[in-house]
């Protein structure tokens, strides 16, 4: 998406921004945004996939995965790597 190294904070921030933008397009009031985000018919595409929320506000089908931190070969930098 960015054609550059990305960390989890960037991806989830992008997703949050896309969700707010999508809700604003439907209803641009504070209560309207909240109602839209909790609506079962609301969804937008983000960096981590389809974004939808339950009535409680939790993200639906939010993939949870484990990662490990490993050193990039030949450098003094580290990266997050998903564990299959």
LOMIDO-79115 format. One record per atom (N, C-alpha, C): residue number from 1; residue in one letter; atom name; x negated, y, z negated. Coordinates in pm, whole numbers, plus 50000, padded with zeros to 5 digits. Layout:
BEGIN
+-----+--------+-------+-------+-------+-------+
: num : residu : atome :  east : north :    up :
+-----+--------+-------+-------+-------+-------+
: NUM :      a :    CA :     X :     Y :     Z :
...
+-----+--------+-------+-------+-------+-------+
//
This chain:
BEGIN
+-----+--------+-------+-------+-------+-------+
: num : residu : atome :  east : north :    up :
+-----+--------+-------+-------+-------+-------+
:   1 :      x :     N : 49917 : 49880 : 50000 :
:   1 :      x :    CA : 50000 : 50000 : 50000 :
:   1 :      x :     C : 49913 : 50126 : 50000 :
:   2 :      x :     N : 49809 : 50128 : 49916 :
:   2 :      x :    CA : 49723 : 50246 : 49908 :
:   2 :      x :     C : 49594 : 50231 : 49988 :
:   3 :      x :     N : 49564 : 50110 : 50032 :
:   3 :      x :    CA : 49439 : 50081 : 50105 :
:   3 :      x :     C : 49316 : 50118 : 50024 :
:   4 :      x :     N : 49326 : 50094 : 49893 :
:   4 :      x :    CA : 49217 : 50123 : 49800 :
:   4 :      x :     C : 49240 : 50039 : 49675 :
:   5 :      x :     N : 49139 : 50027 : 49590 :
:   5 :      x :    CA : 49160 : 49952 : 49465 :
:   5 :      x :     C : 49272 : 50014 : 49382 :
:   6 :      x :     N : 49357 : 49929 : 49325 :
:   6 :      x :    CA : 49472 : 49974 : 49248 :
:   6 :      x :     C : 49476 : 49897 : 49117 :
:   7 :      x :     N : 49512 : 49964 : 49010 :
:   7 :      x :    CA : 49529 : 49893 : 48884 :
:   7 :      x :     C : 49677 : 49883 : 48850 :
:   8 :      x :     N : 49710 : 49810 : 48745 :
:   8 :      x :    CA : 49850 : 49786 : 48711 :
:   8 :      x :     C : 49922 : 49915 : 48674 :
:   9 :      x :     N : 49850 : 50011 : 48618 :
:   9 :      x :    CA : 49914 : 50138 : 48581 :
:   9 :      x :     C : 49962 : 50213 : 48704 :
:  10 :      x :     N : 49881 : 50212 : 48808 :
:  10 :      x :    CA : 49920 : 50279 : 48932 :
:  10 :      x :     C : 50043 : 50214 : 48992 :
:  11 :      x :     N : 50044 : 50082 : 48997 :
:  11 :      x :    CA : 50156 : 50010 : 49058 :
:  11 :      x :     C : 50285 : 50030 : 48980 :
:  12 :      x :     N : 50280 : 50022 : 48848 :
:  12 :      x :    CA : 50403 : 50039 : 48770 :
:  12 :      x :     C : 50448 : 50185 : 48767 :
:  13 :      x :     N : 50355 : 50279 : 48773 :
:  13 :      x :    CA : 50392 : 50421 : 48783 :
:  13 :      x :     C : 50462 : 50449 : 48915 :
:  14 :      x :     N : 50409 : 50390 : 49021 :
:  14 :      x :    CA : 50472 : 50403 : 49153 :
:  14 :      x :     C : 50614 : 50346 : 49149 :
:  15 :      x :     N : 50629 : 50228 : 49090 :
:  15 :      x :    CA : 50761 : 50166 : 49080 :
:  15 :      x :     C : 50859 : 50253 : 49003 :
:  16 :      x :     N : 50814 : 50308 : 48891 :
:  16 :      x :    CA : 50900 : 50394 : 48810 :
:  16 :      x :     C : 50943 : 50518 : 48889 :
:  17 :      x :     N : 50849 : 50575 : 48962 :
:  17 :      x :    CA : 50880 : 50692 : 49043 :
:  17 :      x :     C : 50981 : 50658 : 49152 :
:  18 :      x :     N : 50963 : 50544 : 49218 :
:  18 :      x :    CA : 51057 : 50503 : 49322 :
:  18 :      x :     C : 51197 : 50481 : 49265 :
:  19 :      x :     N : 51206 : 50423 : 49146 :
:  19 :      x :    CA : 51336 : 50400 : 49082 :
:  19 :      x :     C : 51404 : 50534 : 49052 :
:  20 :      x :     N : 51330 : 50630 : 48999 :
:  20 :      x :    CA : 51388 : 50761 : 48968 :
:  20 :      x :     C : 51431 : 50833 : 49095 :
:  21 :      x :     N : 51347 : 50828 : 49198 :
:  21 :      x :    CA : 51382 : 50892 : 49326 :
:  21 :      x :     C : 51510 : 50829 : 49382 :
:  22 :      x :     N : 51517 : 50696 : 49378 :
:  22 :      x :    CA : 51636 : 50627 : 49427 :
:  22 :      x :     C : 51761 : 50665 : 49351 :
:  23 :      x :     N : 51750 : 50676 : 49220 :
:  23 :      x :    CA : 51864 : 50714 : 49137 :
:  23 :      x :     C : 51903 : 50860 : 49161 :
:  24 :      x :     N : 51805 : 50947 : 49179 :
:  24 :      x :    CA : 51833 : 51089 : 49206 :
:  24 :      x :     C : 51910 : 51107 : 49336 :
:  25 :      x :     N : 51882 : 51023 : 49434 :
:  25 :      x :    CA : 51952 : 51032 : 49563 :
:  25 :      x :     C : 52100 : 50998 : 49548 :
:  26 :      x :     N : 52132 : 50917 : 49449 :
:  26 :      x :    CA : 52271 : 50876 : 49427 :
:  26 :      x :     C : 52344 : 50975 : 49336 :
:  27 :      x :     N : 52278 : 51014 : 49227 :
:  27 :      x :    CA : 52340 : 51107 : 49132 :
:  27 :      x :     C : 52228 : 51182 : 49060 :
:  28 :      x :     N : 52226 : 51313 : 49074 :
:  28 :      x :    CA : 52112 : 51389 : 49022 :
:  28 :      x :     C : 52135 : 51453 : 48885 :
:  29 :      x :     N : 52229 : 51400 : 48808 :
:  29 :      x :    CA : 52244 : 51448 : 48670 :
:  29 :      x :     C : 52176 : 51348 : 48576 :
:  30 :      x :     N : 52145 : 51394 : 48456 :
:  30 :      x :    CA : 52077 : 51307 : 48360 :
:  30 :      x :     C : 52159 : 51180 : 48332 :
:  31 :      x :     N : 52288 : 51196 : 48303 :
:  31 :      x :    CA : 52373 : 51081 : 48279 :
:  31 :      x :     C : 52392 : 50998 : 48405 :
:  32 :      x :     N : 52400 : 51066 : 48519 :
:  32 :      x :    CA : 52416 : 50995 : 48645 :
:  32 :      x :     C : 52298 : 50906 : 48678 :
:  33 :      x :     N : 52178 : 50954 : 48650 :
:  33 :      x :    CA : 52057 : 50874 : 48674 :
:  33 :      x :     C : 52061 : 50749 : 48586 :
:  34 :      x :     N : 52095 : 50767 : 48459 :
:  34 :      x :    CA : 52101 : 50653 : 48368 :
:  34 :      x :     C : 52206 : 50552 : 48414 :
:  35 :      x :     N : 52323 : 50599 : 48453 :
:  35 :      x :    CA : 52428 : 50509 : 48500 :
:  35 :      x :     C : 52386 : 50437 : 48627 :
:  36 :      x :     N : 52321 : 50509 : 48717 :
:  36 :      x :    CA : 52276 : 50450 : 48843 :
:  36 :      x :     C : 52172 : 50341 : 48817 :
:  37 :      x :     N : 52074 : 50368 : 48731 :
:  37 :      x :    CA : 51970 : 50269 : 48702 :
:  37 :      x :     C : 52028 : 50143 : 48638 :
:  38 :      x :     N : 52135 : 50158 : 48560 :
:  38 :      x :    CA : 52198 : 50043 : 48495 :
:  38 :      x :     C : 52301 : 49973 : 48582 :
:  39 :      x :     N : 52331 : 50029 : 48698 :
:  39 :      x :    CA : 52429 : 49970 : 48787 :
:  39 :      x :     C : 52375 : 49841 : 48850 :
:  40 :      x :     N : 52459 : 49738 : 48854 :
:  40 :      x :    CA : 52415 : 49610 : 48912 :
:  40 :      x :     C : 52394 : 49620 : 49062 :
:  41 :      x :     N : 52448 : 49723 : 49125 :
:  41 :      x :    CA : 52431 : 49738 : 49270 :
:  41 :      x :     C : 52308 : 49821 : 49308 :
:  42 :      x :     N : 52241 : 49878 : 49208 :
:  42 :      x :    CA : 52123 : 49962 : 49236 :
:  42 :      x :     C : 51997 : 49877 : 49250 :
:  43 :      x :     N : 51920 : 49903 : 49354 :
:  43 :      x :    CA : 51788 : 49843 : 49369 :
:  43 :      x :     C : 51705 : 49928 : 49466 :
:  44 :      x :     N : 51576 : 49929 : 49445 :
:  44 :      x :    CA : 51481 : 49994 : 49536 :
:  44 :      x :     C : 51360 : 49902 : 49548 :
:  45 :      x :     N : 51283 : 49921 : 49652 :
:  45 :      x :    CA : 51160 : 49844 : 49670 :
:  45 :      x :     C : 51044 : 49923 : 49614 :
:  46 :      x :     N : 50959 : 49854 : 49539 :
:  46 :      x :    CA : 50841 : 49917 : 49480 :
:  46 :      x :     C : 50716 : 49841 : 49517 :
:  47 :      x :     N : 50606 : 49879 : 49458 :
:  47 :      x :    CA : 50478 : 49813 : 49485 :
:  47 :      x :     C : 50477 : 49669 : 49434 :
:  48 :      x :     N : 50554 : 49643 : 49328 :
:  48 :      x :    CA : 50555 : 49509 : 49269 :
:  48 :      x :     C : 50678 : 49428 : 49309 :
:  49 :      x :     N : 50755 : 49478 : 49404 :
:  49 :      x :    CA : 50872 : 49405 : 49452 :
:  49 :      x :     C : 51000 : 49483 : 49431 :
:  50 :      x :     N : 51112 : 49411 : 49438 :
:  50 :      x :    CA : 51244 : 49471 : 49422 :
:  50 :      x :     C : 51263 : 49516 : 49278 :
:  51 :      x :     N : 51313 : 49638 : 49261 :
:  51 :      x :    CA : 51333 : 49694 : 49128 :
:  51 :      x :     C : 51482 : 49703 : 49099 :
:  52 :      x :     N : 51524 : 49633 : 48994 :
:  52 :      x :    CA : 51661 : 49637 : 48945 :
:  52 :      x :     C : 51657 : 49630 : 48794 :
:  53 :      x :     N : 51759 : 49685 : 48730 :
:  53 :      x :    CA : 51764 : 49685 : 48585 :
:  53 :      x :     C : 51893 : 49622 : 48536 :
:  54 :      x :     N : 51886 : 49558 : 48419 :
:  54 :      x :    CA : 52005 : 49502 : 48356 :
:  54 :      x :     C : 52078 : 49613 : 48280 :
:  55 :      x :     N : 52195 : 49582 : 48230 :
:  55 :      x :    CA : 52272 : 49680 : 48152 :
:  55 :      x :     C : 52193 : 49727 : 48029 :
:  56 :      x :     N : 52107 : 49639 : 47976 :
:  56 :      x :    CA : 52027 : 49675 : 47858 :
:  56 :      x :     C : 51908 : 49763 : 47892 :
:  57 :      x :     N : 51877 : 49777 : 48022 :
:  57 :      x :    CA : 51765 : 49860 : 48065 :
:  57 :      x :     C : 51640 : 49783 : 48098 :
:  58 :      x :     N : 51641 : 49651 : 48075 :
:  58 :      x :    CA : 51525 : 49569 : 48109 :
:  58 :      x :     C : 51522 : 49545 : 48260 :
:  59 :      x :     N : 51402 : 49533 : 48313 :
:  59 :      x :    CA : 51388 : 49507 : 48455 :
:  59 :      x :     C : 51425 : 49363 : 48484 :
:  60 :      x :     N : 51506 : 49343 : 48588 :
:  60 :      x :    CA : 51549 : 49210 : 48629 :
:  60 :      x :     C : 51443 : 49150 : 48721 :
:  61 :      x :     N : 51416 : 49022 : 48701 :
:  61 :      x :    CA : 51320 : 48948 : 48785 :
:  61 :      x :     C : 51183 : 49012 : 48788 :
:  62 :      x :     N : 51142 : 49066 : 48676 :
:  62 :      x :    CA : 51009 : 49125 : 48666 :
:  62 :      x :     C : 50910 : 49012 : 48645 :
:  63 :      x :     N : 50829 : 48988 : 48744 :
:  63 :      x :    CA : 50732 : 48879 : 48734 :
:  63 :      x :     C : 50633 : 48908 : 48622 :
:  64 :      x :     N : 50614 : 48810 : 48539 :
:  64 :      x :    CA : 50514 : 48820 : 48433 :
:  64 :      x :     C : 50404 : 48721 : 48468 :
:  65 :      x :     N : 50283 : 48767 : 48468 :
:  65 :      x :    CA : 50173 : 48677 : 48502 :
:  65 :      x :     C : 50053 : 48709 : 48414 :
:  66 :      x :     N : 49967 : 48612 : 48407 :
:  66 :      x :    CA : 49845 : 48628 : 48329 :
:  66 :      x :     C : 49732 : 48674 : 48419 :
:  67 :      x :     N : 49642 : 48751 : 48361 :
:  67 :      x :    CA : 49525 : 48796 : 48436 :
:  67 :      x :     C : 49401 : 48775 : 48351 :
:  68 :      x :     N : 49289 : 48772 : 48419 :
:  68 :      x :    CA : 49162 : 48769 : 48348 :
:  68 :      x :     C : 49077 : 48884 : 48400 :
:  69 :      x :     N : 48988 : 48930 : 48316 :
:  69 :      x :    CA : 48896 : 49036 : 48355 :
:  69 :      x :     C : 48765 : 48970 : 48394 :
:  70 :      x :     N : 48720 : 49001 : 48514 :
:  70 :      x :    CA : 48592 : 48943 : 48558 :
:  70 :      x :     C : 48507 : 49050 : 48624 :
:  71 :      x :     N : 48378 : 49026 : 48617 :
:  71 :      x :    CA : 48284 : 49122 : 48677 :
:  71 :      x :     C : 48283 : 49103 : 48827 :
:  72 :      x :     N : 48283 : 49215 : 48900 :
:  72 :      x :    CA : 48272 : 49208 : 49045 :
:  72 :      x :     C : 48129 : 49163 : 49078 :
:  73 :      x :     N : 48115 : 49062 : 49162 :
:  73 :      x :    CA : 47981 : 49010 : 49194 :
:  73 :      x :     C : 47888 : 49120 : 49246 :
:  74 :      x :     N : 47768 : 49122 : 49191 :
:  74 :      x :    CA : 47665 : 49215 : 49235 :
:  74 :      x :     C : 47684 : 49358 : 49189 :
:  75 :      x :     N : 47779 : 49381 : 49097 :
:  75 :      x :    CA : 47802 : 49519 : 49049 :
:  75 :      x :     C : 47810 : 49518 : 48897 :
:  76 :      x :     N : 47822 : 49637 : 48841 :
:  76 :      x :    CA : 47844 : 49647 : 48697 :
:  76 :      x :     C : 47990 : 49683 : 48668 :
:  77 :      x :     N : 48078 : 49661 : 48768 :
:  77 :      x :    CA : 48219 : 49693 : 48755 :
:  77 :      x :     C : 48300 : 49567 : 48727 :
:  78 :      x :     N : 48418 : 49588 : 48668 :
:  78 :      x :    CA : 48507 : 49476 : 48635 :
:  78 :      x :     C : 48640 : 49494 : 48706 :
:  79 :      x :     N : 48712 : 49382 : 48723 :
:  79 :      x :    CA : 48842 : 49388 : 48789 :
:  79 :      x :     C : 48936 : 49289 : 48724 :
:  80 :      x :     N : 49067 : 49313 : 48741 :
:  80 :      x :    CA : 49170 : 49222 : 48694 :
:  80 :      x :     C : 49198 : 49121 : 48805 :
:  81 :      x :     N : 49202 : 48993 : 48768 :
:  81 :      x :    CA : 49228 : 48887 : 48865 :
:  81 :      x :     C : 49341 : 48801 : 48812 :
:  82 :      x :     N : 49450 : 48783 : 48891 :
:  82 :      x :    CA : 49560 : 48697 : 48846 :
:  82 :      x :     C : 49514 : 48553 : 48826 :
:  83 :      x :     N : 49569 : 48489 : 48723 :
:  83 :      x :    CA : 49541 : 48349 : 48699 :
:  83 :      x :     C : 49655 : 48269 : 48763 :
:  84 :      x :     N : 49623 : 48181 : 48859 :
:  84 :      x :    CA : 49731 : 48105 : 48928 :
:  84 :      x :     C : 49802 : 48008 : 48835 :
+-----+--------+-------+-------+-------+-------+
//
